[in-house]
Amino acid sequence: MITFESRVFVEHVTGRELTDFLLDCTDDAYNRWWPGVHLRMHVVRPGRPDHVGDLIFIDEFVGRRHLKATAEVVEAVPGTRIVWQVCRGVRLPIRLFLDLEDDTGGVALRHRIDAGFSGPGRLCDPLFSIYFGAGFATAMDTHVGTEFNLLRDQLRAAGPDHGPDSPTTAL
């Protein structure tokens, strides 16, 4: 198993605001979040009302690497956690975890990518090192540290209905 983990504290935003945005994201909103880096993110096929089973498409740059993926929401806890699993016809052993914990003045965020098999399939795990390549962990860490502060700024610019005191995001 290969793991890439980034942690960041984002001031003046709640976990609920972040999960609400990510679970209902559109290409336009995603592109406004980080123009030229975040290209597309949208639901390809809706799942349940709680978003579990949603199939999403994401297209972005992480450093100089252009990433495109289709992923299924396998867990969604508003304000607390989202887990996506990469799919290419079938679910692949690549998961993205976003864990959030509200704190005074903001949210502690943990962004983690796990890539690899369990059991005998783990013999293939070195292939993931080749796919992700040297420098991916550093590029992802920089990316995460920038993107969630930009999202906070976008949510604040959207007005009072998206602030921490809005009825849909109050703690």
Secondary structure, 3 states (H helix, E strand, C coil): CEEEEEEEEEECCCHHHHHHHHHCCCHHHHHHHCCCCEEEEEEEECCCCCCCCCEEEEEEEECCEEEEEEEEEEEEECCCEEEEEEECCCEEEEEEEEEEEEECCEEEEEEEEEECCCHHHHHHCHHHHHHHCCCHHHHHHHHHHHHHHHHHHHHHHCCHHHCCCCCCCCC
